Amino acid sequence: MADLDSVKESKNYYLDIPARCQPFYLKGCGALDWGMQNRLSQIFRPESGRTVMLAVDHGYFQGPTSGLERVDVNIVPLAPYADALMLTRGILRSTIPSSYGRGIVMRASGGPSVLRELSNEQIAVDMEDGIRMNVAAMAVQLFIGGEGETQSIYNMTRLVDAGYRAGIPVMGVTAVGKDMARDARYFRLACRMIAELGANFVKTYYVEKDFETVTASCPVPIVMAGGKKLPELDALTMAYNAINQGAAGVDMGRNIFQSDAPEAMIKAVGKVVHELMPPKDAYELFLTLRNEKK
């Protein structure tokens, strides 16, 4: 029983200070439940409102991609420098230390390999498994304009419904086939559809012309996909431009783990995303860190 003899009567109610109600900092996420906002804050830094995600989920349809042959050797040392990891449940359980304290965005769709029609995906991970693994978000691929468009939309809407029941956000990923347009008009359509149908944030590609119209017309945060491997300065410039044109972060894979100095590269990307360091300065930082490592 509590000792009641030393209880002091309350006296300071701060009557001159209005009750504080701090709005959530992410675009379009102010009405989400506390748990979903808390999970999103594990992905997007509250200080900047942006994220550096490290995408290492390529093996779910490509197999051991160059740079991902040994995730334990090549990726685990980079994990502390990312705000979140995007990966599969197989890699999470088998390879990522359970002491890892940052965000996990788990790939939830899958099915065909690179040998088949990629748009024929299904939900490959149950939301309950996401709960068991304490993930910050689930990710699903959408093939807007592709052969499997309707199925991929259905995959996402099922996952969104389950996510709201569990308090886990869903990221929709715009998948672009080899015969599909990569311009602002297409991405405005794809990102807006994904957001309208319930995704809490969207991953999409950067385009040099009118990318700001893509971010402006999407009511939830957009994270820029890294795409194919570029020279380091070009990748840093792309990230800088995307952030300045409204992106809430980047999800880079090959432009980090296929760099000849992955740790230096992810640190430089972080400076661009969170501190808006100009690309040339970030590239100089990359070179300095790479030389120090050597």
Secondary structure by P-SEA (a helix, b strand, c coil): ccccccccccccccccccbbbbcccccccccccaaaaaaaaacccccccccbbbbccccccccccccccccccccccccccccbbbbcaaaaacccccccccccccccccccccccccccccccccaaaaaaacccbbbbbbbccccaaaaaaaaaaaaaaaaaaacbbbbbbbbbcccccccaaaaaaaaaaaaaacccbbbbbbbccaaaaaaaacccbbbbbbcccccaaaaaaaaaaaaaaccccccccccccccccaaaaaaaaaaaacccccaaaaaaaaaaaaaaac
